[in-house]
Amino acid sequence: MDGFSDLNLFTLVARHRNLAAAARDLGVTPPSISKRLAQLERRLGVRLLNRTTRRVSLTPEGELYLANGSRILDELAELEQLVTKSRAEPTGLLRVNASFGFGRSRITPAVSKFIERYPAIKIQLHLSDRPVNLQEEGFDLGIRFGDVPDARINARLLLRNRRIVCASPEYVEKHGLPVTPHDLTRHACLVLRENESAYGAWNFTRGKKAETIKVDGPLSSNDGSAVLQWALDGRGIAVRSQWETEALVQGGKLVVLLNDWALPNADIHAVYLERHQLSAKLRTFVEFLGEELRAGAG
């Protein structure tokens, strides 16, 4: 069983890319981690890691050991659950990545409920301002908006979602309604700076017709919650997601504009690497998360 123990240790270090962080997780010292890794490399006869004072990186042999070793560990965990008939009570660690806004408001409370139901699972929730590379950063699951372009990644639809153009009733009363997307060029628009999307470019479609409008205004932010708050304050027109605006629209605090035009797809997916598709803990979490999000949307 030393081989499995070494493999678990190596995958933990590979996830963190940092000996000190891995040591903190295990409650041991970095030198003890380094010693175990050196013994593993001597046993295998290859170098698995390139070490610096702050980080480690994987050699080609290390990449191969991680990819196949992670699959073996997943299959072993699945086998143990089958043997012990504990599939109803999955165990293990899940590392989950989500955006700040959606992660705080929807994923965090869902994780809290999930852990109450499945106490044998541990979850590390990492919120970020942009999506992370699941493989490079060692995450099991990512929550993503829109289309999933990477064919190497599996995706499960969690919640239908659309982007809407919206403003407060006070703004509309004062400045009027835009009738076409081009009318937005004459309005104060609240621009979100995020990811690699073109700054201030809003893309509309209606049937086969497509328009890209360059918008501008006095306020912009890299935080969607700030943009939404400014829209509620009557400072301009914003593009936000249905999941965060639906209750505000129903309550009369926001007005939907240009409703006959569509913006890029914003459906919410759980994405995960193909090697994880049979993991009981991952499957259980994804199914639970989808149920929670759909119930909240209802």
C-alpha positions in Angstrom: 0.0 0.0 0.0 3.0 2.3 0.1 2.5 2.9 -3.6 -1.0 4.3 -3.0 0.2 6.4 -0.1 3.0 7.9 -2.3 0.5 8.5 -5.1 -1.9 10.3 -2.8 1.0 12.5 -1.5 2.2 13.2 -5.0 -1.3 14.2 -6.3 -1.7 16.6 -3.3 1.6 18.3 -4.0 0.8 18.5 -7.7 -2.5 20.1 -6.9 -0.9 22.8 -4.8 2.3 23.2 -6.8 3.8 24.1 -3.4 5.4 21.9 -0.7 4.4 24.2 2.2 0.7 24.2 1.2 0.7 20.4 0.9 2.4 20.1 4.2 -0.2 22.3 5.9 -3.0 20.1 4.5 -1.3 17.0 5.9 -0.2 18.6 9.2 3.5 17.8 8.6 6.6 19.8 7.8 7.8 20.7 4.3 11.1 18.8 4.7 9.2 15.6 5.5 7.2 16.0 2.3 10.4 16.7 0.3 12.0 13.6 1.8 9.0 11.3 0.8 9.0 12.7 -2.7 12.7 12.1 -3.1 12.2 8.5 -2.0 9.4 8.1 -4.5 11.6 9.4 -7.3 14.5 7.1 -6.4 12.1 4.1 -6.3 10.7 5.0 -9.7 14.1 6.0 -11.2 12.7 9.3 -12.7 12.3 12.9 -11.7 8.7 13.8 -11.2 9.0 17.4 -10.0 11.1 20.4 -10.7 11.6 22.3 -7.4 12.2 26.0 -6.7 12.1 27.9 -3.4 8.4 28.8 -3.9 6.8 26.4 -6.3 7.1 23.0 -8.0 6.4 22.1 -11.5 5.8 18.7 -13.1 8.2 17.0 -15.4 6.8 15.1 -18.4 7.1 12.0 -16.3 5.3 13.8 -13.5 2.5 14.8 -15.8 2.1 11.1 -16.9 2.2 9.9 -13.3 -0.4 12.5 -12.2 -2.9 11.8 -15.0 -2.9 8.1 -14.7 -2.4 8.0 -10.9 -5.4 10.3 -10.3 -7.5 7.9 -12.4 -6.3 5.0 -10.4 -7.1 6.7 -7.1 -10.6 7.6 -8.3 -11.2 4.0 -9.4 -9.9 2.7 -6.1 -12.3 5.0 -4.2 -15.1 3.8 -6.4 -14.2 0.2 -5.8 -14.1 0.6 -2.0 -17.6 2.2 -2.1 -18.9 -0.7 -4.2 -17.4 -3.3 -1.8 -18.7 -1.6 1.3 -22.0 -0.8 -0.3 -21.6 2.8 0.7 -22.5 4.5 -2.6 -25.3 6.3 -0.8 -22.7 7.9 1.5 -19.8 9.1 -0.8 -16.6 10.2 0.8 -13.5 12.2 -0.2 -12.3 15.7 -1.0 -13.8 17.9 -3.8 -12.1 21.1 -4.9 -14.6 23.4 -6.6 -14.0 26.7 -8.4 -16.7 29.4 -9.0 -17.0 33.1 -9.7 -17.1 35.5 -6.8 -20.7 36.7 -7.3 -22.4 33.5 -8.2 -20.2 31.5 -5.8 -21.1 33.7 -2.8 -24.8 34.0 -3.4 -25.7 30.5 -4.8 -22.8 28.0 -4.5 -21.8 28.7 -0.9 -25.3 28.1 0.6 -25.7 25.0 -1.6 -22.4 23.6 -0.4 -23.6 24.2 3.2 -26.7 22.1 2.6 -24.7 19.4 0.8 -22.3 19.0 3.7 -25.2 18.6 6.1 -26.5 15.8 4.0 -23.1 14.2 3.1 -20.8 14.8 6.1 -18.2 12.3 4.9 -17.3 14.6 1.9 -14.9 17.5 2.3 -15.2 20.5 0.0 -12.7 23.2 -0.7 -14.5 26.1 -2.5 -12.2 28.5 -4.3 -13.8 31.7 -5.7 -12.0 33.7 -8.4 -12.7 36.6 -10.7 -12.1 34.5 -13.8 -12.2 30.7 -14.5 -9.2 28.7 -13.6 -7.6 25.8 -15.6 -9.0 22.7 -13.8 -6.1 20.4 -14.7 -3.3 22.9 -14.0 -4.8 24.1 -10.7 -5.9 20.7 -9.5 -9.7 21.4 -9.3 -12.3 18.6 -9.6 -15.1 20.9 -10.7 -15.7 24.4 -12.1 -18.9 26.4 -12.4 -19.0 28.1 -15.7 -21.4 30.5 -17.6 -22.1 30.2 -21.3 -20.8 27.7 -23.9 -18.1 25.2 -22.9 -15.5 25.4 -25.7 -13.0 22.8 -24.5 -13.8 19.4 -25.9 -11.5 17.8 -23.2 -13.9 18.9 -20.5 -17.2 17.3 -19.6 -20.1 19.6 -18.8 -23.4 19.1 -17.1 -26.1 21.8 -17.4 -27.1 23.0 -14.0 -29.5 25.9 -14.7 -30.9 27.7 -17.8 -29.9 31.3 -17.7 -30.0 34.3 -20.0 -28.4 37.7 -20.0 -30.7 40.7 -20.0 -30.4 44.5 -20.6 -31.9 46.3 -17.6 -32.3 49.6 -15.8 -34.2 51.1 -12.9 -37.7 52.6 -13.5 -36.3 55.9 -12.5 -33.6 55.8 -15.2 -36.1 54.9 -17.8 -38.5 57.6 -16.8 -35.7 60.2 -16.9 -33.9 59.1 -20.1 -36.4 57.0 -22.1 -36.5 53.5 -23.4 -33.9 52.3 -26.0 -35.9 50.8 -28.9 -33.0 49.2 -30.8 -29.5 48.1 -29.7 -28.0 51.2 -31.4 -30.0 53.4 -29.2 -27.7 52.3 -26.3 -24.9 54.5 -27.7 -27.0 57.5 -26.5 -27.4 56.1 -23.0 -25.2 55.8 -20.0 -24.2 52.2 -19.9 -22.6 50.4 -17.0 -19.7 48.4 -18.3 -18.4 45.2 -16.7 -14.7 44.6 -17.2 -14.2 40.8 -16.9 -12.3 37.9 -18.4 -11.0 38.5 -21.9 -14.2 39.9 -23.4 -13.9 43.1 -25.4 -14.4 46.1 -23.2 -17.8 47.9 -23.8 -18.8 45.6 -26.7 -22.4 44.2 -26.3 -23.3 41.5 -28.8 -27.0 41.2 -29.8 -28.9 38.8 -32.1 -32.4 38.6 -33.3 -33.1 35.7 -35.7 -30.3 35.9 -38.3 -29.5 39.5 -37.6 -26.5 40.3 -35.4 -25.3 43.7 -34.0 -22.3 44.5 -31.9 -22.7 47.8 -30.1 -19.9 49.8 -28.5 -21.3 51.2 -25.3 -19.9 53.7 -22.8 -20.8 55.5 -19.6 -19.3 57.1 -16.5 -19.1 53.9 -14.5 -17.4 50.6 -15.0 -16.2 47.8 -12.7 -14.7 44.3 -12.7 -17.4 43.3 -10.2 -20.9 42.4 -11.3 -22.5 43.2 -8.0 -21.2 46.7 -8.2 -22.7 47.1 -11.7 -26.0 45.7 -10.5 -26.1 48.1 -7.6 -25.4 51.1 -9.9 -28.3 50.0 -12.1 -30.6 49.9 -9.1 -29.4 53.4 -8.1 -30.5 54.7 -11.5 -27.0 55.4 -12.8 -27.4 53.7 -16.2 -28.2 50.6 -18.2 -26.6 47.2 -17.4 -26.3 43.7 -18.8 -26.8 41.2 -16.0 -27.8 37.5 -15.6 -31.4 36.3 -15.1 -30.4 34.5 -11.9 -29.5 37.7 -10.1 -32.2 40.0 -11.6 -35.4 37.9 -11.8 -36.6 38.8 -8.3 -35.7 42.5 -8.8 -37.6 42.6 -12.1 -40.6 40.9 -10.5 -40.4 43.4 -7.6 -40.4 46.4 -9.9 -36.9 47.5 -9.0 -35.5 46.8 -12.5 -37.1 47.0 -16.0 -36.0 44.6 -18.8 -35.0 46.5 -22.0 -34.7 45.2 -25.6 -36.4 42.0 -24.7 -36.8 40.9 -28.3 -33.0 40.8 -28.7 -30.8 38.0 -27.4 -27.4 38.3 -25.8 -24.7 35.6 -25.7 -25.6 32.3 -24.0 -25.2 32.4 -20.2 -26.4 28.9 -19.2 -24.7 27.6 -16.0 -22.7 24.4 -16.3 -20.7 22.2 -14.0 -17.5 21.3 -15.9 -15.1 18.6 -14.9 -12.2 16.6 -16.5 -13.1 13.4 -18.3 -11.1 11.2 -15.9 -13.6 12.2 -13.1 -16.8 11.2 -14.9 -17.2 8.0 -12.8 -16.5 9.6 -9.4 -19.4 8.9 -7.0 -18.6 12.0 -4.9 -18.5 14.2 -7.9 -21.6 12.8 -9.5 -23.5 13.2 -6.2 -22.4 16.8 -5.8 -23.3 17.8 -9.3 -26.7 16.3 -9.1 -27.4 17.9 -5.7 -26.1 21.3 -7.0 -28.4 21.2 -10.0 -31.4 20.4 -7.9 -30.6 23.2 -5.5 -30.1 25.8 -8.2 -33.3 24.9 -10.1 -35.3 24.9 -6.8 -33.9 28.4 -6.1 -34.8 29.6 -9.5 -38.3 28.4 -9.1 
